[in-house]
Amino acid sequence: MSHHGGVLRRSAVLLPAVCLVLTGCVRLEAPAAESALAGATEPALRSMAPPADAAAARLEPECPPADPDQPLTADDMNEAFLDLDLPDWKQADVGTSAVLSDGRVVWVWGDTVREADADPRMADNSILVSSGTCISQLVTPDRGPVLPPDPDELSVWPLSAVRVDPRPGDADDVTDVLIVFCSRVQREDGQFDFIERGSSVAVYTVGADGVPRLTESADLTLDDPNLGAIHWGAASAVDGDWVYVYGTRSTGEAYVYGRELYVARMQVTEVMDGTTMEYWDGTSWTDDRSRTAAVLGAVDGVSQRLSVDLIDGRWVAFSKFGGDFGDVAAVWTSDRPTGPFTAEPVLDAPFGADTGVLQYMPLAHPDVPTEPGTMLVSVSRNLTEFFTLLKRPELALPLFSQIPRP
């Protein structure tokens, strides 16, 4: 599901467009497979140095140490976000998570509504760090977005995040490395008022003071504005020395709102070099991305973003069943990162186009301790009326729930 001044400003565009497709007045044609995978012709993937003031990032307010053994229920999290009083975080969507070695949880968010006198009133992205129900915000000196800025001034939205151990070459005091996959987005152009042009990857290291600081970033994929392109990083998971990077693709087929799911992998130590990605072609791994094969089809497929996790030896995807316009979230399970996956609906999450409150992009948080036998999940929410959102952002806070642990 799209977001940014996106689902917000776009609501007047999105809802009528959805209705046109549903009534058959608009028929979307699926792009040819070759054009969808061909990519662009840029000469090389870019690496970007962090902003000069990246080291000055801090957490506000301070929180006590986390108790890794203290379970957090959905009610705990919903109450914590409702009580949250941060000037630069009033509401946001996405909320992909990673648990640090000390038990704190990093939450990476997309469009973020801020207090009335903030400039800008909405930031492209934000990061929160929670310790139990105490929540801090990662703040930069200019109090702006915290994901790495795009050199072409495109918006940057988070896709997924994973935590890994310190790597060779990291500073001696580094305790955690946070890898965040991001989408480079051209606003107000294309379907639903934006085009996702490619994926990037950013690395944050956590040192002795516990603050995640941006240390490096790079393009993961070349620029490709094709609406049928695979968008890599929609989910990610770590298994040993490998990071598994999942991509989603819209077929454009009429009346099909789910997305195909693909998987690639790269070594943890090579995550900054997108040319090292290996793609699953249906039978084996290959460095030829044109041979990439879907591990899930679009019919009854997944959302634009989702979560995939390795849980107790099983691979578990969590997403809307049939895409973000669907009304039920499901888990897909497999013994392998490449599938085959078996789906099971587990949570009602109506899209809500007829209510004014949209529910989309469900994500799982399996590493956050909660009650035995359950798993913490969240669903992004937004309002169809942008000005109501600015006045009452609490009406569109993420909604946490618990589902049976797969």
C-alpha positions as CSV (number, residue, x, y, z in Angstrom):
1,M,0.0,0.0,0.0
2,S,1.3,3.4,-0.8
3,H,1.9,6.1,1.7
4,H,3.2,9.6,2.3
5,G,1.5,12.8,1.6
6,G,0.7,9.6,-0.3
7,V,-2.2,7.7,1.3
8,L,-2.9,11.1,2.8
9,R,-2.9,13.6,0.0
10,R,-3.5,10.8,-2.4
11,S,-6.8,9.7,-0.8
12,A,-8.9,11.7,-3.2
13,V,-7.1,9.9,-6.0
14,L,-6.7,6.5,-4.5
15,L,-10.3,5.8,-3.6
16,P,-12.0,6.7,-6.9
17,A,-9.2,4.9,-8.7
18,V,-9.9,1.8,-6.7
19,C,-13.6,2.1,-7.4
20,L,-13.0,2.4,-11.1
21,V,-11.0,-0.7,-11.2
22,L,-13.5,-2.6,-9.1
23,T,-16.4,-1.6,-11.4
24,G,-14.4,-2.6,-14.5
25,C,-14.2,1.0,-15.9
26,V,-10.4,0.7,-15.8
27,R,-8.6,-2.4,-16.9
28,L,-4.9,-2.6,-16.0
29,E,-2.7,-4.6,-18.4
30,A,0.1,-6.7,-17.0
31,P,3.5,-5.7,-18.3
32,A,5.5,-8.2,-20.2
33,A,7.8,-10.3,-18.0
34,E,10.9,-9.1,-19.9
35,S,10.1,-5.4,-19.5
36,A,9.3,-5.9,-15.8
37,L,12.7,-7.5,-15.1
38,A,14.8,-5.6,-17.5
39,G,15.8,-2.8,-15.1
40,A,17.3,0.5,-16.1
41,T,20.5,1.5,-17.8
42,E,22.3,3.5,-15.1
43,P,26.0,2.6,-15.2
44,A,26.5,1.7,-11.5
45,L,24.9,1.5,-8.1
46,R,25.7,4.5,-6.0
47,S,27.3,4.6,-2.5
48,M,26.5,7.6,-0.3
49,A,28.4,9.0,2.6
50,P,26.3,9.7,5.7
51,P,25.4,13.3,6.4
52,A,28.1,15.3,8.1
53,D,26.0,15.6,11.3
54,A,25.0,11.9,11.4
55,A,27.2,11.3,14.5
56,A,25.2,14.0,16.4
57,A,22.0,11.9,16.3
58,R,20.5,11.3,19.7
59,L,17.5,9.7,21.4
60,E,14.8,11.8,23.1
61,P,13.7,11.2,25.8
62,E,15.9,8.8,27.7
63,C,14.4,5.5,28.6
64,P,15.5,2.9,31.3
65,P,17.1,-0.3,30.2
66,A,14.8,-2.9,28.7
67,D,13.8,-6.1,30.5
68,P,14.1,-8.8,27.8
69,D,12.0,-11.1,29.9
70,Q,9.1,-8.8,30.4
71,P,6.3,-9.6,27.9
72,L,4.6,-6.9,26.0
73,T,1.0,-7.4,25.0
74,A,-0.9,-5.7,22.2
75,D,-2.8,-3.7,24.8
76,D,0.5,-2.5,26.3
77,M,1.7,-1.3,22.9
78,N,-1.6,0.3,21.9
79,E,-1.7,2.2,25.2
80,A,2.0,3.2,24.9
81,F,1.5,4.7,21.4
82,L,-1.8,6.4,22.5
83,D,0.1,8.0,25.5
84,L,3.1,9.0,23.4
85,D,3.9,12.7,23.6
86,L,6.8,13.4,21.2
87,P,6.8,16.7,19.2
88,D,8.2,15.0,16.0
89,W,6.0,11.8,16.1
90,K,2.2,12.0,16.3
91,Q,1.3,9.3,13.8
92,A,3.1,7.2,11.1
93,D,2.7,4.0,9.0
94,V,5.0,1.0,8.2
95,G,6.7,0.3,11.6
96,T,9.0,-2.4,10.6
97,S,11.0,-3.6,13.7
98,A,14.2,-5.2,14.9
99,V,15.2,-6.2,18.4
100,L,18.6,-5.1,19.6
101,S,20.9,-7.2,21.8
102,D,19.9,-5.4,24.9
103,G,16.2,-6.0,24.4
104,R,15.2,-2.6,23.0
105,V,13.1,-2.5,19.9
106,V,13.9,-0.3,16.9
107,W,10.8,0.8,14.9
108,V,11.3,2.3,11.5
109,W,8.3,4.3,10.1
110,G,7.2,5.9,6.9
111,D,5.3,9.2,6.6
112,T,5.3,10.8,10.0
113,V,2.9,13.4,11.2
114,R,4.5,15.9,13.6
115,E,3.3,18.6,15.9
116,A,1.4,21.6,14.4
117,D,4.4,24.0,14.3
118,A,6.9,21.5,12.9
119,D,8.5,22.2,9.6
120,P,7.8,20.2,7.6
121,R,4.5,19.1,9.3
122,M,5.0,15.6,7.8
123,A,8.4,13.9,7.5
124,D,9.2,11.1,5.0
125,N,10.4,8.8,7.7
126,S,11.3,8.4,11.4
127,I,12.8,5.9,13.9
128,L,11.6,5.1,17.4
129,V,13.4,3.0,20.0
130,S,11.3,1.4,22.7
131,S,12.3,0.0,26.0
132,G,9.3,-1.8,27.4
133,T,6.5,0.8,27.0
134,C,9.0,3.8,27.2
135,I,9.5,5.1,23.7
136,S,12.3,7.4,22.4
137,Q,12.7,9.1,19.1
138,L,15.9,9.2,17.0
139,V,16.5,12.9,16.5
140,T,19.0,14.6,14.1
141,P,20.3,18.1,14.6
142,D,17.9,19.5,11.9
143,R,15.0,17.4,13.3
144,G,14.3,16.1,9.8
145,P,14.0,12.6,8.3
146,V,16.5,10.0,9.6
147,L,16.8,7.6,6.7
148,P,19.6,8.6,4.2
149,P,18.5,11.3,1.8
150,D,18.4,10.4,-1.8
151,P,21.0,12.3,-4.0
152,D,18.2,13.0,-6.6
153,E,15.9,14.4,-3.8
154,L,13.4,11.5,-4.1
155,S,11.5,10.6,-1.0
156,V,12.8,7.7,1.0
157,W,10.4,5.3,2.7
158,P,11.4,2.2,4.8
159,L,10.7,-1.3,3.6
160,S,12.1,-3.7,6.1
161,A,14.8,-4.0,8.7
162,V,17.0,-6.6,10.3
163,R,19.5,-6.7,13.1
164,V,22.9,-8.5,12.8
165,D,26.0,-8.8,14.9
166,P,28.9,-6.4,14.5
167,R,30.9,-7.1,11.3
168,P,34.6,-7.0,10.7
169,G,35.7,-3.4,10.5
170,D,32.9,-2.1,12.8
171,A,34.1,0.1,15.7
172,D,35.1,-1.8,18.9
173,D,32.1,-0.4,20.9
174,V,29.5,-1.5,18.3
175,T,26.9,-3.9,19.8
176,D,24.4,-4.0,17.0
177,V,24.2,-3.4,13.3
178,L,20.8,-2.4,11.9
179,I,20.2,-3.0,8.1
180,V,17.3,-1.0,6.7
181,F,16.0,-1.5,3.2
182,C,14.4,1.5,1.7
183,S,12.3,2.6,-1.3
184,R,13.3,5.6,-3.4
185,V,10.0,7.3,-4.4
186,Q,9.1,9.9,-7.0
187,R,6.1,11.8,-5.7
188,E,3.0,13.0,-7.6
189,D,3.7,11.1,-10.7
190,G,2.3,7.8,-11.8
191,Q,-0.3,5.4,-10.4
192,F,-1.8,6.7,-7.2
193,D,0.4,9.7,-7.4
194,F,3.8,8.2,-6.9
195,I,6.3,5.9,-8.6
196,E,8.7,3.6,-6.7
197,R,12.0,4.0,-8.6
198,G,14.2,1.6,-6.8
199,S,15.5,0.3,-3.5
200,S,18.4,1.4,-1.3
201,V,20.0,0.0,1.8
202,A,21.2,1.9,4.9
203,V,23.3,0.6,7.8
204,Y,23.0,2.0,11.3
205,T,25.5,1.0,14.1
206,V,24.6,1.1,17.8
207,G,27.5,2.0,20.0
208,A,28.1,2.2,23.8
209,D,25.6,5.0,24.2
210,G,22.8,2.9,22.6
211,V,22.0,5.4,19.8
212,P,21.5,4.0,16.2
213,R,23.7,6.1,13.9
214,L,23.7,6.1,10.1
215,T,27.1,4.9,8.9
216,E,26.7,4.0,5.3
217,S,24.1,3.7,2.5
218,A,23.9,2.6,-1.1
219,D,21.6,1.8,-3.9
220,L,20.4,-1.8,-3.8
221,T,18.9,-1.7,-7.3
222,L,19.2,0.6,-10.3
223,D,16.5,3.2,-11.1
224,D,13.5,1.5,-12.7
225,P,10.2,3.4,-12.9
226,N,8.4,0.5,-14.6
227,L,5.2,-0.1,-12.6
228,G,5.7,-3.9,-13.1
229,A,9.2,-3.9,-11.7
230,I,10.2,-6.1,-8.7
231,H,10.7,-3.9,-5.6
232,W,13.4,-5.6,-3.5
233,G,13.5,-5.2,0.2
234,A,9.8,-5.4,0.8
235,A,10.7,-8.0,3.5
236,S,14.0,-9.3,4.7
237,A,15.3,-11.9,7.1
238,V,18.7,-13.3,8.3
239,D,19.7,-16.9,8.5
240,G,23.4,-17.4,9.4
241,D,25.7,-15.5,7.1
242,W,22.9,-14.8,4.6
243,V,20.3,-11.9,4.3
244,Y,17.3,-13.0,2.4
245,V,15.7,-10.1,0.6
246,Y,12.2,-10.4,-0.7
247,G,10.6,-8.4,-3.5
248,T,7.0,-7.8,-4.5
249,R,5.6,-7.1,-8.0
250,S,2.3,-5.8,-9.2
251,T,1.2,-7.8,-12.3
252,G,-1.3,-5.0,-13.3
253,E,-3.8,-7.7,-14.0
254,A,-7.4,-6.5,-13.7
255,Y,-9.1,-7.4,-10.4
256,V,-5.9,-8.8,-9.0
257,Y,-4.7,-6.6,-6.1
258,G,-2.2,-9.0,-4.5
259,R,1.4,-9.0,-5.5
260,E,3.8,-11.6,-6.6
261,L,6.6,-12.5,-4.1
262,Y,10.2,-13.1,-5.1
263,V,13.3,-13.9,-3.1
264,A,17.0,-13.1,-3.4
265,R,19.9,-13.4,-1.0
266,M,23.3,-11.8,-0.2
267,Q,26.0,-12.3,2.3
268,V,25.7,-10.1,5.4
269,T,29.1,-8.8,4.8
270,E,28.2,-7.8,1.2
271,V,24.9,-6.1,1.9
272,M,26.1,-2.8,0.7
273,D,26.8,-4.2,-2.8
274,G,23.7,-4.9,-4.7
275,T,25.6,-6.6,-7.5
276,T,26.2,-9.6,-5.2
277,M,22.5,-10.5,-5.0
278,E,21.6,-14.1,-6.0
279,Y,18.1,-14.7,-7.2
280,W,15.9,-17.8,-6.8
281,D,14.9,-19.0,-10.3
282,G,12.5,-21.7,-9.1
283,T,15.1,-24.5,-8.7
284,S,18.4,-22.8,-7.7
285,W,20.2,-19.6,-7.0
286,T,21.5,-17.5,-9.9
287,D,23.2,-14.1,-10.4
288,D,21.0,-13.6,-13.5
289,R,18.1,-11.5,-12.2
290,S,16.2,-12.0,-15.5
291,R,15.6,-15.6,-14.4
292,T,14.0,-14.6,-11.1
293,A,10.9,-16.7,-10.5
294,A,8.0,-15.9,-8.2
295,V,7.6,-18.0,-5.0
296,L,4.0,-16.7,-4.5
297,G,1.6,-15.7,-7.2
298,A,-0.4,-12.4,-7.3
299,V,-3.9,-14.1,-7.0
300,D,-4.3,-14.3,-3.2
301,G,-0.9,-12.7,-3.0
302,V,0.7,-10.3,-0.6
303,S,0.8,-6.6,0.1
304,Q,3.3,-4.2,-1.3
305,R,5.3,-4.5,1.9
306,L,5.2,-7.4,4.3
307,S,7.2,-9.3,6.9
308,V,9.1,-12.5,6.5
309,D,10.8,-14.1,9.5
310,L,12.6,-17.3,10.4
311,I,10.7,-18.5,13.5
312,D,11.7,-21.6,15.3
313,G,13.2,-23.1,12.1
314,R,10.2,-22.2,9.8
315,W,9.9,-19.3,7.4
316,V,6.8,-17.2,8.1
317,A,5.4,-14.4,6.0
318,F,2.7,-12.1,7.3
319,S,0.6,-9.8,5.1
320,K,-2.8,-9.0,3.8
321,F,-4.3,-12.0,1.9
322,G,-4.9,-10.8,-1.6
323,G,-3.1,-7.5,-1.1
324,D,-3.7,-4.3,0.9
325,F,-7.3,-3.9,-0.4
326,G,-8.1,-7.2,1.2
327,D,-9.9,-7.5,4.6
328,V,-7.9,-10.4,6.2
329,A,-4.3,-10.8,7.2
330,A,-2.7,-14.2,6.8
331,V,0.5,-16.1,7.6
332,W,2.3,-18.1,5.0
333,T,4.6,-20.8,6.3
334,S,7.4,-22.9,4.7
335,D,10.3,-25.0,5.6
336,R,12.5,-23.0,3.2
337,P,12.9,-19.3,2.3
338,T,12.0,-20.2,-1.2
339,G,8.7,-21.9,-0.4
340,P,6.4,-23.6,-1.2
341,F,4.3,-21.5,1.2
342,T,1.0,-22.5,2.8
343,A,-1.4,-19.7,3.7
344,E,-3.7,-19.4,6.8
345,P,-5.9,-16.4,7.4
346,V,-5.4,-15.3,11.1
347,L,-6.6,-11.7,11.6
348,D,-9.5,-9.5,10.4
349,A,-8.1,-6.2,9.1
350,P,-10.8,-4.6,6.8
351,F,-9.3,-2.2,4.3
352,G,-11.9,0.4,5.4
353,A,-12.4,2.5,2.2
354,D,-16.1,2.8,3.3
355,T,-15.3,3.9,6.8
356,G,-12.7,6.7,6.3
357,V,-10.1,4.7,8.3
358,L,-7.8,2.6,6.1
359,Q,-6.1,-0.5,7.4
360,Y,-3.1,-1.8,5.4
361,M,0.4,-3.2,5.6
362,P,0.2,-5.7,8.5
363,L,3.7,-6.6,9.8
364,A,4.8,-9.2,12.4
365,H,7.2,-8.6,15.3
366,P,8.1,-12.1,16.4
367,D,11.2,-11.1,18.3
368,V,9.3,-8.8,20.7
369,P,8.5,-10.9,23.8
370,T,4.8,-11.3,24.4
371,E,2.5,-13.8,25.9
372,P,3.3,-17.5,25.4
373,G,1.9,-19.0,22.2
374,T,1.2,-15.7,20.6
375,M,3.0,-13.3,18.3
376,L,2.8,-9.5,18.3
377,V,1.7,-7.9,15.0
378,S,0.7,-4.5,13.8
379,V,-1.5,-3.0,11.1
380,S,-0.9,0.5,9.6
381,R,-3.9,2.9,9.7
382,N,-4.6,6.1,7.9
383,L,-7.5,8.5,7.3
384,T,-9.0,9.3,4.0
385,E,-9.4,13.0,5.1
386,F,-5.9,14.5,5.3
387,F,-6.9,17.5,7.4
388,T,-8.7,15.3,9.9
389,L,-5.4,13.3,10.2
390,L,-3.5,16.5,11.1
391,K,-6.1,17.5,13.7
392,R,-6.6,14.0,15.1
393,P,-3.6,11.9,14.4
394,E,-4.4,9.6,17.3
395,L,-7.3,8.2,15.2
396,A,-4.8,6.6,12.8
397,L,-2.2,5.2,15.1
398,P,-0.9,1.7,14.2
399,L,-3.0,-1.0,15.7
400,F,-1.3,-3.8,17.5
401,S,-2.8,-7.3,17.9
402,Q,-1.7,-10.8,19.0
403,I,-2.1,-13.8,16.8
404,P,-1.2,-17.5,17.4
405,R,2.5,-18.0,17.1
406,P,3.2,-20.0,13.9
